Amino acid sequence: MNSSKDLKIKIFSDGANIDEMKRVYSEGIVSGFTTNPTLMKKDGVTDYVAFAKNVLAEIKDMPISFEVFTDDFESMERQANEIASWGENVYIKIPVTNTKDKPSYELINKLSSKGFKLNVTAILTIDQVRKVYESLDKNTPSIISVFAGRIADTGRDPIPYMKESYEIVKSSEKVELLWASSRELLNIIQADECGCHIITVTNDLLKKLKMVGKDLKELSLDTVKMFYNDAVSAGYDF
């Protein structure tokens, strides 16, 4: 691969810093955005609705996912209805289960059948992928987010999981497979080769996109220069 321009996969920015979101949007390097309550807390968001509406006032022509944050399905449905009203480019993030390990499949089917665009999140097993796919209305745009990075955190290779997940969703034109929780730039290449439609990437990883395809001998020289310059600037001598 010569550069990031050779990638077929769509890159979504994953975060909740509105200034960074606006920056990568204006630079044209992403095709969408995802958030979650953990990222919002990390970035100091205190008013969920105000944050969402501020983002949507700036970004109107790319998909943006906002997550429900209650634990019972009746309240999730109420929040989903509210989130859906925020804009045509909004996807509603629904966790695959609640904290009591009760599957969300019935709610997913109900919301998807109403035409709500969903991003079903926190998926880590093939069984979950299959059951979520079966629950979705295939006429409604939706995203199945498999947390490949968290699979890798357990010492398992996520690639076979993602390839099998792609086989499950590939017959649908409106259900997209998303590689979530990226850990390194290589994940973008891996996700692209697995057939994933989307990958979520942090802003730190986005900054490394220019490294794709870089000549390794040139990178070796850059590394030597970095070590040398840091030693000089530190004043090391003996």
C-alpha positions in Angstrom: 0.0 0.0 0.0 1.5 3.3 -1.1 -0.6 5.7 1.0 -3.8 6.1 3.0 -5.5 7.1 -0.2 -5.4 3.5 -1.3 -7.7 2.4 1.5 -11.3 1.4 0.7 -12.4 1.5 4.4 -14.2 4.6 5.8 -12.4 6.1 8.8 -14.5 7.5 11.6 -13.0 9.8 14.4 -13.6 8.4 17.8 -13.7 11.0 20.6 -15.6 13.8 22.3 -13.3 16.8 22.0 -15.4 19.2 19.9 -12.4 21.3 18.8 -10.6 18.1 17.6 -13.8 16.9 15.9 -14.1 20.2 14.0 -10.4 20.1 13.0 -10.5 16.6 11.5 -13.8 17.5 9.8 -12.4 20.6 8.2 -9.3 18.7 7.1 -11.5 16.1 5.3 -9.6 13.1 6.6 -12.6 11.3 8.1 -16.0 10.1 6.9 -17.9 10.1 10.2 -17.7 10.3 14.0 -18.5 8.2 17.0 -18.7 9.1 20.7 -19.6 7.3 23.9 -20.2 8.3 27.6 -16.7 7.2 28.6 -15.0 9.4 26.0 -17.4 12.3 26.9 -16.5 12.0 30.6 -12.8 11.9 29.7 -13.1 15.1 27.7 -15.0 16.9 30.4 -18.5 16.9 28.9 -21.0 17.7 31.6 -24.1 18.4 29.5 -24.8 15.5 27.1 -27.5 17.1 25.1 -25.8 20.5 24.8 -22.6 18.7 23.6 -24.4 16.7 21.0 -26.3 19.7 19.6 -23.1 21.8 19.5 -21.4 19.0 17.5 -24.4 18.6 15.1 -24.5 22.4 14.5 -20.9 22.1 13.1 -21.1 18.7 11.4 -24.3 18.2 9.4 -23.3 16.0 6.5 -21.5 13.0 8.1 -22.8 10.2 10.3 -22.4 10.8 14.1 -23.2 8.2 16.7 -24.5 9.1 20.2 -25.1 6.4 22.8 -28.0 5.8 25.1 -26.8 5.5 28.7 -29.6 4.0 30.8 -29.8 0.3 31.8 -33.4 -0.7 31.2 -34.8 -1.1 27.7 -37.8 1.1 28.3 -35.6 4.0 29.1 -33.2 3.1 26.3 -36.1 3.4 23.9 -37.1 6.8 25.3 -33.6 8.1 24.9 -33.3 6.6 21.4 -36.4 8.5 20.3 -34.9 11.7 21.7 -31.5 11.1 20.0 -33.1 10.3 16.7 -34.8 13.7 16.7 -31.5 15.5 16.7 -30.7 15.1 13.1 -30.8 13.0 9.9 -27.1 12.2 10.2 -27.4 10.8 13.7 -26.9 7.1 14.5 -28.1 5.8 17.9 -25.6 3.6 19.8 -27.4 0.7 21.5 -25.2 -1.7 23.6 -25.6 -5.3 22.7 -26.7 -6.1 26.3 -27.5 -4.1 29.4 -25.3 -4.4 32.5 -27.4 -7.4 33.7 -26.4 -9.3 30.5 -29.9 -9.1 29.0 -29.6 -9.0 25.2 -30.9 -5.9 23.4 -32.1 -7.8 20.3 -35.8 -7.0 20.8 -35.2 -3.3 21.2 -32.8 -3.3 18.3 -35.5 -4.9 16.1 -38.1 -2.4 17.3 -36.0 0.7 16.7 -34.5 -0.5 13.4 -38.0 -1.4 12.1 -39.1 2.2 12.9 -36.4 3.4 10.6 -33.9 4.5 13.3 -30.3 4.3 12.2 -28.5 2.2 14.8 -24.9 1.6 15.8 -25.0 -1.5 17.9 -22.0 -1.4 20.2 -19.8 -3.5 22.6 -20.0 -6.6 20.5 -17.2 -9.2 21.0 -18.6 -12.6 19.9 -19.7 -14.0 16.6 -22.9 -15.1 18.2 -23.7 -11.5 19.1 -22.9 -10.4 15.5 -25.2 -13.0 14.1 -28.1 -12.2 16.4 -27.7 -8.5 16.0 -27.7 -8.9 12.2 -30.9 -11.0 12.4 -32.6 -8.4 14.6 -31.9 -5.4 12.2 -34.3 -4.3 9.6 -32.2 -4.7 6.4 -33.9 -1.7 4.8 -32.6 0.7 7.5 -28.9 1.9 7.5 -27.1 0.4 10.5 -23.7 -0.3 11.9 -22.5 -3.4 13.8 -19.5 -2.4 15.9 -17.2 -5.3 16.8 -14.6 -4.3 19.4 -11.6 -5.9 17.7 -9.1 -4.1 19.9 -10.7 -5.5 23.1 -10.6 -9.0 21.5 -6.9 -8.5 20.9 -6.5 -7.3 24.6 -7.4 -10.9 25.6 -4.6 -12.4 23.6 -6.9 -13.5 20.7 -6.3 -12.6 17.1 -9.2 -10.4 16.1 -8.8 -10.9 12.3 -10.6 -14.3 12.1 -13.5 -12.8 14.1 -13.7 -9.8 11.8 -13.6 -11.9 8.6 -16.3 -14.2 9.9 -18.4 -11.1 10.9 -18.0 -9.8 7.4 -19.3 -13.0 6.0 -22.4 -12.6 8.1 -23.2 -9.0 7.0 -21.9 -8.9 3.4 -25.2 -9.8 1.7 -26.8 -6.6 3.1 -26.3 -3.2 1.3 -27.2 -1.2 4.4 -25.7 -3.0 7.3 -22.0 -2.0 7.8 -19.3 -3.7 9.8 -17.2 -1.5 12.0 -13.8 -2.4 13.6 -13.9 -0.7 17.0 -11.3 0.1 19.7 -8.3 0.4 17.4 -4.9 0.2 19.1 -2.4 1.0 16.3 -2.2 2.3 12.8 -1.8 -1.3 11.4 -5.4 -2.0 12.5 -6.6 0.3 9.7 -4.9 -1.9 7.1 -6.1 -5.1 8.8 -9.7 -3.9 9.0 -9.5 -2.9 5.3 -8.2 -6.3 4.3 -11.0 -8.0 6.4 -13.7 -6.3 4.4 -14.8 -4.0 7.2 -16.7 -1.0 6.0 -15.7 1.4 8.8 -13.0 1.7 11.5 -13.0 4.0 14.4 -9.7 5.8 15.1 -8.6 8.1 17.9 -7.2 11.5 17.0 -3.7 10.3 18.0 -3.9 7.5 15.4 -5.3 9.9 12.8 -2.1 11.9 13.1 -0.2 8.8 12.0 -2.0 8.4 8.7 0.8 10.1 6.8 3.0 7.2 7.9 1.1 4.7 5.7 3.5 3.4 3.0 6.5 5.4 4.3 9.9 4.1 3.1 11.4 2.0 5.9 15.0 3.0 5.2 13.9 6.7 5.4 12.1 5.9 8.6 15.2 4.3 10.0 17.2 7.4 9.3 14.6 9.6 10.9 14.8 7.4 14.0 18.6 7.7 14.2 18.3 11.5 13.8 15.7 11.6 16.6 17.9 9.7 19.0 20.9 11.9 18.1 19.0 15.2 18.4 17.5 14.2 21.8 20.9 13.3 23.1 22.3 16.6 22.0 19.4 18.6 23.4 19.7 16.8 26.7 23.4 17.7 26.9 24.6 14.1 27.4 28.4 13.7 27.5 31.0 11.4 28.9 
